[in-house]
Amino acid sequence: MLSFKYPAKSDLLLVGFLLILSVGILFLPTGFTDNSDANTLRVQSRILSTDNSMIVQTGIIKTGTQNLHIKILTGKFKGLEIDAFNELIGRMEFDKFFTPGDKTLTVLNLSADHSKIVSANVIDHYRINLEAFLLALFVIFLIAFAGWTGVKAMLSFLFAGITIWKLLLPGLLKGFSPILLSLGIVALLTSAIIFLVAGTNKKGLTAFLGAMSGVAITCIMAILFGFLFNIHGAIKPFSETLLYSGYNYLNLTDIFLAGVFISSSGAVMDVAMDIAASQTEVQQQKPNISVRELRHSGMTVGKAVVGTMTTTLLLAYSGGFSALLMVFIAQGTPMINILNLNYVSGEILHTLVGSFGLVLVAPFTAIIGAWVIAGKKKDRVKLQ
């Protein structure tokens, strides 16, 4: 049975502050409003039957219009059965194909007085309920296992999501410097997550300073090697679409480089927290430990942690490009060609620069922790 330890007053104050800050950011206007037509209504519906006679299939590619008979499940037209359509453009990554019984998100185009439905367009399978269930299950297991720490971890998780959605992405769209804005957001998230989980103590301070040193190194190396690699930001999916959507002032290259240290910042935090926590535990077991001894302990732990964490980034990034690499292998593309392609080079830059941050954060955190946790003690040799 899990024991529940009553949270410290500082923890409660920090949790309360972060809750208020999260709510404030959540309701912060971004300047980007919903541009959907006032004469439309989004509802849940269920597919009752389909007519695929207007679909042309060439190999595995389908094009044409899939006619659907649906039943509306929500909204003021609930229970009404109508005909809808689903356009297939021949691109499997965007197309969706429905069968009877599927639950969908449907856009209803209404008359001027909103009294009747003019037409209906089925957007995609409805997944919100399942996503909410998965999130709830995650929260339950996290809190059941970690107790109060799990509550704080969940709050930090939600705070990070809200901050990225309401501050980082709108800020990038408004043309703020991607590097500076991203550094500020990462610093905000790092401080909130680390101090929330570790507490406002020496362990939290060590982990924060160590993590930020790793992020700073990753940022500098991303800028330097991004320039040397001669890679532009349009290699990322949908980046070019932004330019054609009225945001031609965006610096896609800086956005890409900012993404390098943003994506590795979570792993950097993990390494910094592991080393800070281990040094704190060592110091508690041996209060009179010297700075040099504690630094050595931090280095030892750091070597073990870095040994596995560097592979973590390789697995995370390569998993997203497995289909592309399989195409190259199937076509017999020479390795020298593959390694020089801009989007492959971009992922190599992503992986190696992020791994550099992981490697360097370990000694930085060990050095910082030795001074912060053990204090500025000097090793003394007693004279006999």
N, C-alpha and C positions, 0 to 999 in steps of 0.2 A: 504493500500500500504506500502510495506516495505521501510524503509529509509536506505540509504547507507551512512555509516560514513567512511570518508577517513581514511585509515589505518595510524597509527603512523610510523615514520621513523624506529624505532626499530623493529616494526613488519615486515616491508618490508625487512629490512636487514636479519632478522631471516628466513623469508620465502625464500629469495634468497639463503642464505647459505644452508638451508635444501634441496632446489631444486638441487643445485650443488652437495651436498653430496649424494642425492638419485641417481642422474645420475651416479656419480662416483662408488657407490656401485653396481648399476645395471650392469655396464660394467666391474666390477671386476672379473677376472678369478677365478674360484673356484677350478680348478684342476680336475673337473669331467666333461668330455666332452660327447657329444652325441655319443653313441656307436652303432647307427643304421648302417646297411650295406650301403656302398656307392651305391650299386645297387638296392636300394629301393627308392620309392617315395610315400609320403603321400598326399592323395588327398581327396576331398569331392566327394561323389557319392550318387546316389539315387537308392533304390531297385525297380526294375521293376516287378520282379516276384520271387517266392520262390518255392523250391521243398523240402518237408519235408518227403519224402518217406524213407530216411535213418536214421530218428530219431526214437529212441526207448523211449517210455514213460512208466515209472513205477510210478504209483501214480501221484504226481505232478512234479516228477523229469524227465528231458529230457536228453538223451545222444545221441551221434552220430554226424553226419555232416548235416548241413543245406546248401543245394546248392542254390545259389542266382544268379540271372541275374541282373546286375547293369549297370547304365549309369554314366560315369565319368563326374563330373561337373567342375573341375578345373585342372590346369596344362596343359602340352603340349599334353596330350591325351584327352583333353576335348571333350565331345560328343561321345566318343567311348563306345560301349556297349560290355561287356565281362561277363564271368561267374566267380563267386567267391565262397568262402566257409566260413562257420562259424562253428567252432568246439564247441560242447557242452560237458562239462566234468562231468555234473551231480551235480554241486554246484551252487545253485541259486544266491549266492552272487557274483559269478564271471561270470556266463553264461549270455548271452543276446540272445533274440529271435527277429527276424526281420519279418516285414510284408511289402507287397508292398506299396510304397510311402514313406517309412522311409528314412531320410537323414542320411548318415553314414560317418565315418572316415575310409578310406580304405588304406591299404599298398599294393603298387604295387611292385612286384619283377620283375626287369628288366633284360634284357640280358646284356652281357658284354659291348656292345657298346651303351647301353641305347636306342636302336632303337625300341625295341618291348617289350611287356609285357609277361613275362613267366607265372606268376600266380598272383592272387589277394587274399588278406585276409582282410575281413571286421572286423575292430577292435571293434567299438562300435557306438552307435548313436552319430551324430555330434551335439554338444551342445555349441560350442564356440560362435556362433552368439547370441544365447539366453543369455549366460552368459554375453557377452559384452553389450547387451541391458539392462539387469538387473542392471549391474554396472552403465551404463550411466543414467538410471532412478534414481538410488540411488543418484548419484552426483547431478542431476538436482534438486531433491526434497530437498536435504541437503542444497545446495547453495541458492535455492529459499527461504527457511525458515530462514536460519541462516546468509545469506549474507557473509560478509568477514570472520566471524567466521567459517562459513561452508566451505569456501575455505581452511582455515587453518586446519580444522578438516579432510577434504579430503586429504590434503597433509600429515598429520600425519598418516592417514590410509594407504596410499600408501607407505610411508616411513617404517612403521612397517612391511608390507608385504614383501617389498624388503629386509629389513634387516634380517628377519627370513629366507627367501629363499636363500639369497646370503652369509650371514655370519654365522648365528646360525647353520643351518642344515649341511652345508659343514664342519664347524668347529667340530661338533660332529662326523661326519664321519671320519675326519682326526685324531681323538683320543684325542683332547683337553679335559681338565677336564670339564665334563658336568656342574658341580656346578658353578665353577668359570666363565666359558664362559657364562653360562646362566645369572648369576648375572650381568656380564658386559653388555650383550645385553639388559637386563631388565632396567638397569640404563641408558643406552643410549636412549632407547625408552621412558622411563619415562621422562627424561629431555627434549627430543625433543617434545613429545606430550604436556606435561604440559606447558612448556615455550612458545610453539607455540600458544596454545589456551588461556592461562592465561596472557601471556606477561612476559617480563623480569622485574618483579617487586616483591614486597613483597608477593603478593598473590601467584605468581608462585613459589617463593622460599619456602614458607610455604607448599604448596601442594607437591612439590618435596621432601622436607625433610621428611614430614609426610608419603608419599607413600613409600619411600625407607626404612623408619623404619619398616613399616608393611611388606614389602617384606623380609627384613632381619630376622624378627621374624618368618615369614612363612618358610623361608629357614632352619633356625636352628631347628624348630619343625619338619619339613619334614625329615631331616637327623636323628634326635633323634628317632622319632616314627617309621620311616621306618626301623631302626635297631631293635627296640623293637617288631614291628609287624612281623619281619622275612619274609619280602616280597621282592621278586626279580623282576627285571625289565622285565623279559620275559612274565609276565602276560599281557602285553599290546599287542594288535593285531599287527602282522607283525614283532614284535621285534626279535623273534627267526629266522625269515627269514634272517635278517641282518647277523647273525652269520654264516649261511650257504652260504652267498653270498660273502664270503671273508673278512668279517669284524669281525672276531672272537675276536679281541682285544678290542672291545667296551665294556664299563662298562654299561650294560643295567640297572642295579639298580640305578646308579647315574643319568642316563638319565631319568628314571622314576621319581626320586625324584626332579630333576630339573623341570620336567613338572608340579609338584605340585604347585610351586610358580610362574612359568611362567603363568599358566592358571588362577591363582587368581590375578595376578598383575593388570589386567585391572579393576577389581572390586575394588581393593585397591586404584587405582588411582582415581576412581569415588568418593569414600568416602573422600579421602584426598582433592580433588578439591571442593567438596560440602562444607566441613567445612571451608576451606581456603576462599572460595568465600563469605560465610556467615559472617565470621569474618571481612573480608575486608569491606563488606557492612555496618556492625554494626559500625565499626570504622569511616567510612565516615560520617555516620549519627550522630555519637557522638565522635568527634575528641579527647575529653579529657577523654575517657574511660580508666579505669585503666587496668593493666595486669590481675588482678584477675577477674574483671568483664568480660573482653573479653574471658578469659579462660572458665569462666562459660557459656558464650553464645555458645562457640564452643562445650563444652560438651553436652549442651542441644540439639543442632542440631545433634551432633554425635549420641545421643541415638535414635533419630527418624530415621536417615539414616540407622544405623546398624540394626534396627528392621526389615527392609525389605530386606536389602542386604544379610543377612545371608541365608535367604530362597532362594535367587537368585541362589547361588551356588548349593544348594540341587536340585532345579528344573533342572538346567543346566546339572548336572552330571547324575541324575536319568533318565532323558529323553533318554540318550544314552544307558542305560541298561534296558530299560523297557521290551524288548522282553525276555531277560535273566530272569528277575524277574517273568515274566508271565509263563515261563517254569517251574520255581521252584514251583509256586503256583499251576499250573495245575497238577504237579506230586505229590503234597502233601508233598514236602520236608520240614522237620522240620526247624523252624526258627534258632535253634542253629547251624544246619549244614550250612545253608545259610550264617550266619554271620561269620563263620570260614573259608569259602572258600577263597583262596588267592586273586582271582580277585575281589570278593565282598569286602574283607577287604581292598584291594587297593583303591577301590572307596570310602569307608568309610574314609580312611586316607586322600584321596584327598579332600573330602568334609569338614571334621572337621578341618584339618590343615589350609585349605584355609579360613574357617570361622573364625578361631582364628586370622588370619592376619587381617580380616575385623574388628573384634571387637577391636583389639589392636591399629589399625591405627587411630581410632577415638580419643582416649585420647591423643595419641602422637601428632597428628596434632593440636589438640586444645591447648596443652601446647606450642608447637613450635610456633603456630600462635600468641598466646598471647604475646610472647616475640618479635617475628619478626615484627608483624604489629603494636602493641601498643607501642613498645619500652620498654626499661628497666625502667619503671616508678614504683615508690613505692607509695603505698597508703599513703597519708599524712592526718593526722588529725590536723586541725587548732586549735591551743591553744587559748582559749578565755581569 
